[in-house]
Each structure stands twice: as C-alpha cells, then as structure tokens.
C-alpha cells in the first residue's frame, strides 16, 4: 500500500508540475503562453507517466490477458483468437516483429493514451495540470491500463472531437470513428454523437433543476433492478462490444453487480453535485463548442452510469463517458484557482481536490492487491511471468 501511495503520489506531483503553464487573458479570452521550456517540461511528465505505466504488474484481468496474447504472438508469430480487432492485432504484430519487450508494448499504449488526451486540449492547455491529477485520482488511469484497447479508443475519441467539432467536420468524424472500430468494435456506438455538432453548443445549456432531476432519478431507478427490464438487449450489445465470445453461463456470472453507496461512490456523488450546481457559471466562463460538447457527454455519463451498473457488458459502454467527469472537473478547478481568485474559491477548490485524493486512497486501501483488482501498484521486476518474452 505504501509503495502505491509513493508511486502514484510521485506521478501526480510530476504531471501537475510539468504541465503547468502561464495563462494570459487577452480581451477576456483565456490563452496559454507556450514557451520552449514548457515543451521540454511536458516531456518529463510524459516520460514519467509512460515508464511507471510500462513496468506495472498485474493491473487487472484484462491486463494479464493482453500480456498473454502478446506473449503468444512473440512466441508463435500469430494470435490464436478471432475476436480481437485487426487494427490492434497489427499493433501487437508490429512490436513483436521488432522483438519489443512487453514493457515496451504496455509503455507504448500508455504513451498513445496520454498523447491523445493531452493533444485533445491544445487550445485549453491551462486545464491539463488539473485534468491529469484528476485522471490519476478519479479511477480513469486504472481503466486505461486494464481495458487498454477500449481505453485507447476513449482517448482517441477525445482527439477526434477536438479535430472536428469547431468546423463541424461530420464526415471526418465518422471516418475516424470507423477507423477506431478496428481497435475496438464498440467505437461504433460513438457515431451518433456527431449529431451534437448541429446544436449551438456554445449556448446550449440544460437547466440545473433538470440535471438534478435526471441525476437523482437515475440513482432511484438504479435501486429498482432496472437491469431486469434491459436484459433482452444484452445479446445485441454484448456482440457489438465483443462479449459474444463468452458463453451464456460466463456472461451471467459477470452480471448481477449492484449500485452500492460505499465511500468511493459517495465521494463521487458529492463531486457530481458540485459540478451540476456550478454548471451555469462554467458555461458562461467557457462558452465554446468543445465545453458544450463535453458537458453534454458528462450529463449522459451521470445518467447512464447508475442505470448500467448492474451489467458488466453495459457498464463498458459507460466507459466512453467516464472521463468527461474529470474533464468538467478540471475546468471547474481552473475557474476556482485562476479566474475566481478568492479565499472561498481556493477553499472550495482544495476540498474538491481532496475528494479525489480521498477516492484514490480508499481505492488503494480497499484493493485486494492481486488480479481481482487493478489499483495497488506492483513493479513487474522479479515476477514469475506466465510466458517469458
């Protein structure tokens, strides 16, 4: 547990410090002052993030499965499974042809995830220090290195939006999402969101009373076994996401999870309520298409997360929306610490960060420290590898 706190603490502090940037306000427009020193600084953060992600061990069941697959490719030159998308298989084959160690493989995926995430906010560099801290503390990082294929698509999705949203490049959006489906088939679920481009996202705002109504209604319905009414759709959705490889007994054993209100859940509920109450102010401070899009995706997230919690299959769909909580949270922190410069603003911001830090600490404490969970940090050095590369 102490090792996890030290490693994650070092990563968090390094990412926060290296991505700090001077912010300018010109004609009431927020801009970031990019200097050569900043460009060098962020590479330090990228290297630290990539290294510690590369040498992590036993991050979760999916992580070990990816290790086994890559080991098989390195040993036999092919993968003995037909359910993995061809684009991701080619990535593994390419690295295997180079004779790359599995740490290079995991490190490259981590680098690509961070690259897509950071470059998605080239015009909003000022939120990156806060965003990377919240990613580490809010649970997103652990999904990145466990469900690597889908997580890679999640971060690439952010990048696609940043390239296409300002000029409503709908055709480019569709083409890029279809390409991402060769990494993880579930990317096709993202196609309909190009319709949001036709909204006036700079001014579109869901009233707070309606957000709160949706928020609490979703929590209420989550306690009514709503999954039983959605069960008939599992076959369709599981096939689209790639879970059709499981037989019925295996799939049923993965279901039945409940929406429990433990410490971690309560901490994030407080976070969500803070963001909802602050949403009107955030929309006025950040009147852009990107923030409008981000906030709509966040609303979708806090509505469907509790509804789909009881299904492992459907909860994989919510993974595409999970990161929008920390994105909105990073805008919120920037507003409190840099724009709304008051003692009360600093106090609220500090409490908000503390909620995420407590979330991380509870995760580390509650983690089993083996393949049943994916939080506690273990180095791969000296471990008995299932298949040596």
Secondary structure by P-SEA (a helix, b strand, c coil): caaaaaaaaaaaaaaaaaabbbbbbcccbbbbbccaaaaaaaaaaaaaaaaaaaacccccaaaaaaaaaaaaaaaccccccccccaaaaaaaaaaaaacccaaaaaaaaaaaaaaaaaacccccccaaaaaaaaaaccaaaaaaaaaaaaaaaaaaaaaaaaacccccaaaaaaaaaaaacccccccccccccccccccccccccccaaaaaaaaaaaaaaaaaccccccccaaaaaaaaaccccccaaaaaaaccccccccaaaaaaaaaaaaaaaaaaaaaaacccaaaaaaaaaaaaaaaacccccccaaaaaaaccccaaaaaaaaaaaaaaccccccaaaaaaaaaaaaaaaaaaaaaaaacccccccccbbbbcccccccccc
